[in-house]
Each structure stands twice: as structure tokens, then as C-alpha cells.
Amino acid sequence: MKILVVNCGSSSIKYQLIDMENEEVMAKGYLEKIGLSDSFLTHTVNGEKHKIETPVKTHEEGMKLVLEQLTHPEYGVIKSLEEINAIGHRILHGGEKLSDSVLITDEVIDVIKECIPLGPLHNPAQIKGIEACREVMGNIPMVAVFDTAFHQTLSKKAYLYAIPYEYYEKYGIRKYGFHGTSHRFVSKRVSELVNNSNNLKVITCHLGQGGSLAAVKDGKCVDTTMGLTPLAGIPMGTRSGDIDPSIVTFIMKKENLTPDEMDNILNKKSGKLGVSGVSFDDRDIEKAAKEGNERAKLAIDIFVYQVIGAIGKFAAQMNGVDVITFAGGVGENGIDVRKEICDSLTYLGVKIDEEKNNCRGKEVEISTPDSKVKVFVIPTNEELMIARDTAEIVGK
């Protein structure tokens, strides 16, 4: 079975074609700047990149362009679109109604539309992706895999906010959590690595430009750092993470800002970018910090401090922790960041092997044999998780 995994943004399409017989990526690519005259697609096969520069006005045109590359006579990987058995779509928000991956129907699309107020930046683009695939590929089976689904096992005490209950009843205001596909992949993988057991208390750290942590007990998520939206939790590339709510109204009054302007500041101008004044990219911030930029160093210190705090909170809520994992761009490549975090967790019995920790982007246990808590770097693979769900649902 060959599965096309699609992840649509407001002006982009990411994709992978995966052969499920061996779970190998046949081709992958990234179409950027949809709607602009300088849009381009980078299509990769066997590590070789092919750049196609052409104006793409809509997601439907974008999907046509993607499929043309997959069947291209020179660098395509299939002879006909009929070789694609199903399409898996990454969807940000399924609310409470869609708590698991599901075959896409008109009714499912209606629910995704209902969740647009909860995911205003992502859900509309992902609906466009579904509609574009329908238009181009006809009645091919499609599956929606939700970022929020893995966190639907949270209890009410974990997901409700201490605000008037009517706002939960009227508007669905609660903690939903995100990066669920990544947290699910990593927690499942680590259970295979540790005696093939689900009876574990695991804290998964997905650290990248966006970042979140999850507490996973016996294979089920019991808490996570992100909330109603991906803005909550630890500081990220451009997102503030958790702050005193009164800061929002205070700044709005002082600067005479609209809600949309304040939302833009918190989502796009805060986090590591806001503190450092350098960049949202950790590589640029680390370089500046090593060159003596105090604000860049401060941005890293705040981030590390908040991650340590989140791990401590989750360890307390689960009454212990057996395994801590690192994934995402920073988690998989941030040697110094991992060391700083782990060096502050000795009270939990965490000990890491600095030689093993001196690695980037590969699966490895970095804890010492006598560490009371196992620590792993596990590169995440959200696309494979989406493909697995799609194959399983379509297979039924």
C-alpha cells in the first residue's frame, strides 16, 4: 500500500509518499508561497532535490503540481496516480467530537469547519487541502489525523480552566494540547525500546520552533503543556508560552492595541525572538549567545528553565517518571540544551553520559546505566504515524 501524507498550511503544502510494505519514504517535498508569483516546490527523491519554480494560485493547483512530480518521467517514483491507495491529512484541531483518526466524510469536514475558531490559522488551510485532493484525485480514501487526538485522554481536572464553567459549555474552552502525533509516535517507540512495555511513566519533550511536553502514563496522555491553542506552555520560537493573563490586557491598554494586534504579538513576535531580538531560529540564537549577546543567552536560559519546570510538574503529577525523551529540531540536535536540562534533574536520579549525548538527529539512549530515569533522543516521525493510521483505517 502506498500512502500520500499531506500537511497543508495557509500558503504551503508538505507531502511524503510512503510505501507501507517497508515504511520507506519514496519521495517528499515542500511547496511554498501559494498565492504569490514566486511560489516554488522542492521535490526530493533519494536525497536529490529538484526545485520547480512556477506561480501557484491555489491549493488545488498546488496538489496538481505535487502529483505531477510524483509521476514525472525523470524523477517521479510512480507511473500512475492509481498506485496511490490513500491520502492521510494532518489536521490541527478536531475539538472534542473527533478524538481519534477518522475516515474523511462530508460530516467529518463539517466538524473540522466547526473547529475553525479553535484553529483559525491551520484548519481552514487543511480543509482546502482536503478539498483540493478530492478535486484532483476523485474518490480516493482519505483519513484525517488530528494533532489534538492523543490528548483526548486527559481528565477533566487536567483539561478544564478555572474560569466560569459556562465558557466551556458554550465555547468549548479547555486544554486540547497539540503535537499529539509526535508525542504518540515517540511514546510508542520508547515503550518498544524499554522492555516492550506500556507500563511506563514517560515525559516526552517535543522541542522545536514550536514546542510542548506531554506526560504519558501507561501509554495514555495525562497532561500536556499546550492548551486551548498552541500558544500555551513553554516559550517557543515566536510564541510567548504561559504568561500572567493580566499582561495581555495591561499591554493592550498601554499600547492601545486591538485583540488581533495583541494576538499577533504573542504568537509571532514573542518567545525566543522577542527576548533575544536576534531570531526565532535556535541556531542563530546559539551563535549570538556564544559571541557574547546577553539577550540571546537569556532567551536560551528562559527556555531551558521553563522546560525543567514542566518536567518537574509532570513528574509530580504522575508520582514519578521512568523515561524522558527528546524530539523535534532542538530536542534532536541541541546537545547543550539537553545537557543543561538533564543536569537540573539530578534530584529525580537523572544521569547522562556526555559522550552519548554528543550526537545529533539519531535515536540513542543518553542516560548512564545507573541513572534512575532513562533518557532517550528519539527523532520524531509524524508523517509515518499519519501513514500508519491511514493504512489501518483504510485497510478496515
SULDABEL-V188418 format. One record per run of one state. SS is the DSSP state (H for helix, E for strand, C for the rest). FROM is the first residue (numbers start at 1). TO is the last residue. If there is no record, write none. Layout:
[[SS;FROM;TO] [SS;FROM;TO]]
This chain:
[[C;1;1] [E;2;9] [C;10;11] [E;12;19] [C;20;23] [E;24;32] [C;33;39] [E;40;45] [C;46;47] [E;48;53] [C;54;58] [H;59;70] [C;71;80] [H;81;83] [C;84;85] [E;86;91] [C;92;101] [E;102;103] [C;104;105] [H;106;117] [C;118;122] [H;123;137] [C;138;141] [E;142;146] [C;147;148] [H;149;153] [C;154;155] [H;156;159] [C;160;165] [H;166;171] [C;172;179] [H;180;193] [C;194;200] [E;201;207] [C;208;210] [E;211;217] [C;218;219] [E;220;224] [C;225;244] [H;245;255] [C;256;258] [H;259;268] [C;269;270] [H;271;276] [C;277;281] [H;282;290] [C;291;293] [H;294;317] [C;318;322] [E;323;327] [H;328;333] [C;334;334] [H;335;343] [C;344;345] [H;346;348] [C;349;351] [E;352;352] [C;353;353] [H;354;357] [C;358;363] [E;364;365] [C;366;366] [E;367;367] [C;368;373] [E;374;377] [C;378;381] [H;382;395] [C;396;396]]
